[in-house]
């Protein structure tokens, strides 16, 4: 199975860490109790679509049966009709066997979350860049919209939550600079989560 493309349209690396994602999922398949330690994660925080599906199934199994072993997760994915889309039984066993303990699960989950926040911030920049190209808003209104979207970023719900003043300053800094990197790319080429190909 070939991993999904990691390069954005502008040739730059999309923020993601597949090894951290694999480590988190493997730890959760091995130790159900570790789910409580990564409660700040959401399925969409994972870059690979199949990882999103597996994490969603892990949460479902934990919430309904208080177990996250590969058999239970496989059954959940199968019942939802997405087992093959998630990589099948083989990927579940491979993930579990890739870790020996859940000792580093929080640290790795924080990496996954950070990369997710960065991707969404880049997506916001691309959206603001698109609106700038369309030239249908006054500059002040566009700046306010950029600030509103960045303040709504998932970074505000992360464990290491920035202060409101720092977030506001950061938002205005990004917006006033025109999201330079996004402006350099083609409009509409925002980074998103992706599926894998076989």
N, C-alpha and C positions, 0 to 999 in steps of 0.2 A: 504494500500500500504506500502510495507516494504522499508525502506531506503537502499541505496546501501552499500555494504561492505566498511568499512573505514580502514581496516587493510591491510598493505602491506604484501608481501610474507615473509619478515623477521620478521613479528610480530609487527612492529612499526606502529604507527598511521600516515596515510597519511595526509599531511597538507591540511586542509579544514575547513570551518566553514559554515555549512548548514544553521544555523540560520541567519547569515549575508547575505547569498545568498537570503534566503526567504524574509528578510527585504527589501533588495534592490528591488527585483522584485515586492513586494507588494506596495512599495512606488511609483514605476514607473507606475503600473497599476492604482494607485490612483491619481497621479499628473503627467501629461505629461511633464510639465515644468522641472521636476527633471531630465529628460534625459540629458539635457545640463550639469548638474552638475556632471554626471558620464561618460563624454565623453571619459575618459581614459580606460574604461572597454571594453573588447571584449567578444563575446559569449564563447570563449574557456577558459576564466578566471574562469568560473563557473565549479564546480566539478561535479555536477550531469548533465547527458546528457539532461534530461528534462528541467533543468534550462537554459542550453545553447540554447535549442530550443525556450523557452519562451522569453529569452532576445533578441534573434535574431528577433523574431516576433515583439517585442516591438520597436526595432530600425526601422524595416521596416515600421510599422504603423506610427511612429513618423515622419519619413523622407518623407512618401508619403501623410499622412493625418493630420499630426500634432496632432494626438490623440493616446492615449495608453490605452484606457479603455478595460475591459475584452471582450466586444462584438467584438471590432475591432481586438484585438489580437487573439481571438478564430477564427474569420473569416480568418485571415492570416494563422494561423496554419492549418486550415481545407483546405484552398486552396492549401497549400503545401503538404497536405496528411500526416501530422505528428501530428494532434490534439490528437489522442489517445496515441501516443508515448510520447507526452508532458504531459499527465495526464488528458486530457479532460477539459471540462468546470469547473468541480468541483475543480480542482487544482488551476485554475485561480481565482475563487471566494475565495477559501481558502487563497491564497496568499494576495489578496487585503484586506480581512477582518482581516488579522494578524497584520496589522499596522493601526495606526490612523492618521499619518501624515508622511511627507517626511523629517522631521526635521533632522534625523540622517543618511540620505541616503549617503552622501559623506563619512562619517566615516565608515559606513558599507561597502561601495563600496571599500574603501581603504583596508579593511580587506580581502575582496574577492580577490583583486588584489595581495596583499602580499602573500596569500596562493597559488595563481596561480604561482607566481614567484618561490616560494619555491619548488613547485612540479616540475617545469621545471628544476630548478637547480639540484634537485635530479635525474631527468631523465638524465641530462647531466653527472652526476657522474656515474650513472649506465652504460651509454654508454662508458665512459672512462674506467671504470672497465672491461667491456667486451673486449675492445681493449687491455687492459693490459694482460688479461688472454690469449688472442690469441697470444700475444708476436710476432707480425708481424711488429712492428715499433720500431725505436730507442727511447730510453727514452726521449731524447731532443725533437724529433719530436712529441712524445705523449704529452709531456708537452706543447708544442706550440699549439697542437690541442685542448687540454683542455682549455687553455687560450682563444683561438679563440672562442670556443663554449660558454664559460661563458661570454665573452665580448659581445656576440650576444644575451645574455639573455634578456627577456622582461623587466628586471629590469632597463635597460638603457632607456626605454621609460616611466617609471613610473613617477608620479608627483614629488616624492622626488628622483630625479636622483642623484646617487653618482658621485663623481669626477672621471675622467679617471684614475688618479693615484691610488685612493682607490680601484676602480674596478679591475685594473690590479694586484695590490698586493693581493687582495682577490682571484683572479683567480689563481695566482701562488701558493698561500697558499693551496687552495683546490686541485689543480693538483699535487703539490709536495707531499702532504700527501697521495696521491693515493685514495682520496675520501673514507676514511676509512670505513664509514658506508655502502657505496655501495659495497665495496670490500668484506665486511663481508656477504653480501646477495648473493643469486644465481645470476649469470649473466642473464640479460634480464628480470629482475623483476622490471623494473622501474615503478613508480607510474604514473597512467594516469587518465584522466577524466573517469567517469563511468556512466553506466546506472542504473536505478532502476529496481527492480523486483516486481512483484505483487504476 
